[in-house]
Amino acid sequence: MGSETNSKAGPRRGGGETVILSDKTALLNNADLPLIFAWLVDQEYGRIWRIASDTFVIGADAANDLTLSGPDIKDAHCSVYFVDNRFEVNDHNTRSGTRVNGAAVKRLALADGDILEICSQRFRFKCFMGEGRG
Amino acid sequence: MDDKTVIEPLGQTVLLSSISRSAAGTGFSPGAVKGWLTVWSGAQRGFDFHLFEGRNFVGRDPICRPNVADGALADFAFNIRISGDRWSVIDLDSDEGILVNGDPVFRRELQDEDWLKVGEILFRVKKL
C-alpha cells in the first residue's frame, strides 16, 4: 500500500503552491486563502493525492495534478473543481467518459466516499462534508 | 494493542517506551493510511498529516509522527489512537489541554470530522 501524499508542485489557480514533503502536503503563502482539503485514494494501490486548490486536473498530460496512463485517457480527461463550497467533477467531453459510483457523468457534485472511475482506474473521493468543509 | 500511556500520582503524563518502539522516530509508514489530521490554523495551516493504525503521537518533537512544527504546540501534545474504526484522542502534556468540538477532554473517542483545538491551533480529523 502506498503511503505518500502525492501532489504536483507548482503554482495553483488559488494562488497557493503545493509542495511535496514526506508524509504531508503544505500550502505555502496561503494565510489569506480558504483551505481546501480533499483527497483521491487509488483503490488498487492505496496511493493518495491531496486536492488543495480549486482546480484539480486529471489526465494523461504530465503537467496535470494527477497523471494517468492508458489508451483511452485524454490529456485533460476530467477535473475536480471546488466551487460554491462544494466539489464537482467535470468530464472534458471524453469518449471513454468519467463515472461516479458506476454512472457516467458530465458534471456532478461529489460527496465524501464517492468512487470516481476513469477508464479502469478507480479512486475514492474523500472530503469534509460538515460545516467549514473548505 | 494496549495504550502505554500512564498517569503518575502527581498527574504527570509519562510516555513509556512505546514512542520509540512504534510509530514515532522509526521512519515513515507504519502501515496503511487510516485518515488525516488537517491543520486549520497556526503555523502549519493547510497541512494534512497521514494517520495510521495504532498510536499517532502529535507534537513538535522531531520524533513525533505527525510532527507538527508549530512553536505553540507542546513537544508531545496528544496521541490519536486508531484501533480499527475506533479513534480516540489522549492528551499528553499540552499546557493548554485539548478541546474536542469545544469540550475540554483528557481522553475522548473521536468521530469523523471532529475539531480539535490545542491553544490557538485548530485541527480536524478525517477518516479514510
Interface residues (C-beta under 8 A of the other chain):
Chain A: M1 S3 T5 G16 S22 D23 K24 T25 A26 L27 N30 A31 L33 L35 F37 W39 V41 G46 I48 R50 A52 R124 K126 F128 M129 G130 G132
Chain B: F28 S29 G31 A32 V33 W36 T38 W40 Q44 R45 G46 F47 D48 F49 H50 R65 P66 E113 R124 K126 L128
